[in-house]
Amino acid sequence: MVRPVRCAAALSAGSLVLLAAIARAASAQQGQPQIGIVPIVLSDKPYTFDTAEQHRIRVVVVARGLAHPFSLAFLPNGDALVTERGTRLRIVRHATASVQTGNGAGPKLDPEPVAGVPQIPAFRGGGLQEVALHPKFAANGLVYFTYNRAGEAGPTPGSKLSAVTLARGRFDGRTLTGVEDLFVGDWNAGASGSRIAFGSDGLIYVTTGAPFSDQAQQLNTVYGKVLRLRDEGKVPADNPFVTRAGARPEIFSFGHRDQLGITIHPATGTVLTAEHGPNGGDEINAILPGRNYGWPKFSFGRSYEGPRISTMPVVEGIEQPLVLWLPSIAPTGLTFYTGDRFPAWKGNLFVGSARRGEVPRTGSLERVVFNDKLEELRRETLLAELHQRIRDVRQGPDGLLYVLTDEDDGALLRIEPAQ
């Protein structure tokens, strides 16, 4: 358990009481109990915590004013690209610089979004998702991103059909040019969340979701899958379903629900994804070619009404998770720590969490320790005292950890050793 050494109050006592009263009144009118705590605004002053192995750490606000940031990618010069989910690509200038700098050279959110990103009509879950740099970005300047392309009207009023899309463009420091769609999925009723990572094989792994249907088990659709593509968008010849009639050749694995995190194990090259269960049963999975991960037939979770999804979540032919959460933590971005600034955390997996046990404003950062066979040894919950939805976590070029908070006034936070 993380224990705060010092935290700064962000709202006055009167404001907190007023917010709580408003929330209780609204819940009472609907005949429902109030769930969750009142919103917490992050302090501009650093927070200091003790942790189980690294011990004293400090958390500082690098930048704020981001509208529900979703994904983070560091540029070689220390700037950071941040997607605001569904809308814009932003730049935090000098993101790795000290926030204590008084000469104007510290971190700053550029007020102008990156130009050249496709403009998407507003619809639920539509628009921009993930951002990632090509492994040879320093030479080619290529930035990859995913978005949900808008189609015709959907089956419900105000909805649209959408297609998960992988695109890339060349970044000059302010603008994406030569933007092209490399892959466009089939049209879908609803918008799939997606993440991307470049594997040690130089190929791109793309996650897609299928939370409320049996699409995850159907090989004629890309939803509920991990896809595998070459960096120009073509299908590798050794993908597991290339020769199967009626199957999408891009599919690498199937049977997935919502997958809002992906990373590559630095030693083995194993692809790991973070997958949402329904009510419970969140997972970290090691992705293997052609394997079935069970959704929606097999799950450790329950439906949102309470009953179990399946009486037997462990069955032959279904891959089991490396890590399981009961109750849910709503896992999001994830990364392995490989730096030297936190020696006790080297090799640990860090996982963003939006909320725990279906209770709002209970997000955190999860730390998982594995042995050399990717078997879990122990885990720790960090930053829960901040009561923020943690949407992404990345290691910066300075060897420190950075997280995004998915809020109306979202922030980029840095975790550093406390002196």
N, C-alpha and C positions, 0 to 999 in steps of 0.2 A: 504493500500500500504506500502510495506517495504521501509524504507528510509535508505540508507547507511550512516553511520557516518564516516567510513573510509574504503577506498578500495585501494589496491595497484595495480599499473599497471603491467601487466605481459609481455607484448611485447613492444618493442620500437616503437616509432611513425613511423620510417622508415619501420619496418617489417610489421606493420599494413597496411600501404599504399601499400606496395608491394603485400601483400596477397590480398588486395581488388582489386588491378589492375588486378591481375591474374584471380580472380574470375569473374570480369566484362568482361574481354576479352573472357574467355571461354563461358560465357553466351551469349555474343554478337555473337560469331561464330555460336551458335545454334539458334539464333533469339529469345532467351528467356531473360526476365529481371532477374537480380540477385535477389535471394530470400534469406533472412537471413543475418546475420552479419558474420564478419570474426571470425575465431576460437579465443577463449580466453584461455590462460593458467593460471591456478590457481596460486596465489602467495603463497610462503611459510609462509608469515606473516599472522596473523589472520585478519579476516574481522569482523567488528562490525556493527550491524544493530539495528534499532529501530523497534519494532513490536507493533501491535494494543493493546495487552493486557498484554503480559509478559514484553514488553519493551526491554531494552537493552539485546542483545544476542551476543555471539561471535562464529564464525565459524572457526575451525582450520583444517588443513590437517593432518590426522593421518597417512596415508600411500598413496603412489602413485605408478604407474607402473603396474596397473592392466589392462588387455586387455578386455575392454567391460564387466566389472563385472555386474552380473545380480541379485544375491541373497546373503543374509547375514544372518549368524546364529552365535550367541555368545555362546562360551563354558563357563562352570562354572568358569574356571580359568582366564577369561578375554581375552583369545585369541578369534579370530573370523575366522570362515570359510567363504570363499567367492567363489562363482562360477564365472568363466569367461565363458560367454555364449558360449556353443558349444564345449568347449575345456577342461579346467582344473579346479580342485578344489584347492584353495590356502588357506594359513593360514597367518593371520596378528597376529604376536606374540605380547602379551602385548597391545592389541588394546585399552584397557581402561586406560592405564597408561598415565601420563602427557607427552605431546610432548616436554615439556621444560626440561625433565630429561637429564642431561649431562653425566651420568655415563654408558650409553649404555643400560639401562634397559627400555628405552622408546619403543613405538610401532615400529615394523619392519616387512615388508613383507618378509616372508620366501622365499628364491630364489627357493627352491625345491617344486614342487606341491605335493599334497597328492597322494600317490601311491594307486593302487587298483581300481581306477575309470575305468569303461569300456572305451576302445579305440574305437572311432566312426569314420568311414571314413568321410572326410570333404564333406559336402553338405549344401546348404542353409537352415538355421534353424535347422540343425541337432545337435546331441550331447547334452551336459549337459545343464540343465536348473536350477531347484530349489534345495535348500538344507534346511533341517530342522532337529532338534533334536527330538528324542523320549521324551515325557514328563518325563520319568524316566531315562534319559540319564545318570545321575550321577551313577545309579546302573547298567545299562545294556550297556552303551556305544554305543547305536545304533544311526546311522545317516541315514536319509532317503533322497533320491534325485530322481529327475525325469530327464529323457533324452529321446531323439528321436532316437529310434533304426533304423538303416539303413536296407532297403530291396532291392528289385530288382529295375532295372531302371524305372524311372517314365515316364509320358507321354510326357515330353518335353526334348530336348537334355540337358544332364548333370544333370538332376534331378533324385531323387530317391524316391521310396515309403518309408514311415516311419511309425513307430508305437510308440505312446506315452507310456512310460514305467515308472513304479514306482519301485524303488529298494531300498535296504538298505544294510548296512555293519556295522561292529563293528570298532570303531575308537580308535586307541591306542596313539594318539598324533601326528602321522606322516602318518599312513597307514590305509586304509580300508581293513579289512579282512572279509572273509566269505560273500562276496558280493553276493546277490541273487535278481533276479527279482521277485517282489511280484505280479505285474499286468502288462500285456502287452495288449495294445489296438489293434483294427483292423488296417490293413494296409491302409494308406491314401496317396493320391497324394498331397504332401506338408507336412510341419512340423508344428505341433501345439505347441504354447507356453503353458507353464503350471506352476502352482503354487500349493503349498500344505500347509495345516494347520491342526493341531490336534485340534479337537473340544473339548468342555467341556465334551462331552460324551465319550471321549477317542478314537473316530473314526477319520479317515483321510479323509479330503475333498480335492479333486484334481480338478483343473480347466483345461479345454481344449478349443481350439478355432476352429471356422469354419467361417472364415471371408468372403469367396467368393462363397459360395454355400448354398444349402438348407439343408445341413447335420444337422444343429442345430435343425431342426424340425423332424428329423428322429430318432426314438427310437432304430433302429437296428445298430447304430454306436455310439461310445463314444465321437465323436467330437462335439464341440459347447455345452458342458454340464458341470455341476458340478457333479463329481463322489463321492461316499461315500463308504469307505472300512474299514475293521478292520485292526488293526496294523500289522497283518500277511498277509494281502492282500486279505482275503476272503470277500464275500459279506454279509453285515448284513441282517438278516432275515426280518427286517422291512423296507428295502428300498422300495420306492413307486412302482417300476415296476417289482419286483421280480416275480410276478405271471402272468405278461402279456406276452402272446405268442409273440415271435419275438422281444421283447424288451431286450436291454442289462440290466442285473440286477444291474450293478454298478451305473446306472444313478440315481441321486438325483433330479436334475432340468435340464431343457433344454431351447433351444431358445436363446443361448448366442453367441456372436461374439468372439472377442479375449478377454480373461480374464487374465491380467498380474498382478493381485494383489488379495490377499485374507487375511482376518484376522477374529478374533473371538471377538465379543463384550464381554468385561470382566465381565459385570454385568448380562447379559441375556443369553450369549452363542450363540447369533445370528451369523450366518455366513454371512460375507459381502464380496463381490467381486468387483473389479474394472474392468469395461468392456469398451473396445474401441468401439465407434461408427465408422462410416466411416468418412466423413467430417462433424464433429459435432456430438452431441448426445452421448458423453461419459457419463458413468453412474457409480454410486455406487448402488449395488443391495443388498437387504436383501434376502438371499436364503431360500426358503421354499420348503418342500418336494413335488415333483410331479408338481411343477408350471412351466408355460410357460412364458418366458421372451421376446418372440416376434421375435427375429432375425430369418430369414431375412425379414419377412413380415412387421414388424412394428418397426419403429425407429424414433427418433427425428432428425436424421442426414440426410445429403444429400450424393449422390454419389460423387465420386471424379471429375466427369464432371460437377456437379452443381445441377441437379434435385433432388428433395426430394425423399427419399426412399419410404415414404408412406404419403398420404394426411391426414390420421387419425392415429397418433401414439398412441393415448389413446383409447383403445377398451375393451369391456368386455372380461374377460378371460385371459388378458395379464397383467402380473405384471408390475407395474410402478416403476421407480427408486427412491431411497431415495434422491440421489443427481444427478443433471444433469449439464453438461457443454456444453454451446454453446458460442463460438466455442470450438473445441476439445482441450484437454490438453495432450492427450496421457497418461492416468493414468497408473501407474505401481504399485510398492509395496505400501502397506499401513499398518498402525498400529494405535492402540489406545494408547494414552499416559496415564500411570497409576502411574508414579513416583511422587516424591516430589520436585525434583530440579526445576521444572517449575510449581509452584502452580496454576498460571492463566491458564495453558493449561491442567490441569487434566481432563481426560475424553474426550479430543478432538481427532478427527480422523486426521491423517496425511497421505497424499497421494503424492507419487512421480509423477512428470510430466516430460515427455521427450521433449515436445514442445507445443506451444500454437498456435492455428489457422493455422496449417500447415506451420509455419515459423520455419526453423531450428535455433537451438541455443537460444531457448526461454524457456527452461525448468525451473522448479521451484519446490517448495514444497508447497502443498496446505494444509491449516488447516481448518477443518470444525467443527463447534460447533453444537451439538445436544441437544435437551431436553431429558427428561427421557423416551420419547416415540420414540426415534430415528427420530425425526422431526428436519429438519435443521433450525437453528436460524441465523447463519451468517458464513462467510468464509473469509479467508485471504490468499493472495499469498505471500510466503516467498522465499528468496534466488534467485529471478529472476535476480538480478544484477550480479550473477556469470555466467550466460549464459551457464549453464551445463545441460546435459540430466540427470535428477535424476531418477535412475532406481529402487532403493529400499530404504526403511526407516525402521529402527528398534530401539526399546528402548534397551539400553545396561543395563547390570547388575548394573551399577553405577547410573541408573536413568536419564542418558542423552540420547539425540537422535543422531543417526548416519545415514548417507545417503551415497549411492554409486552413483558415476557419471559414466554414460555409455559413455565413450570416449576411443579413442585409448590409451591414457595415463590416464586411469580411476583412481579415488581416493576414499578413504574412508574418509569422513568428520565427524567431531563431532560438535554438537551444544551444547553450554554450556552457563549458565548465565554470562553476562559480569560483572566484579567486579567494 
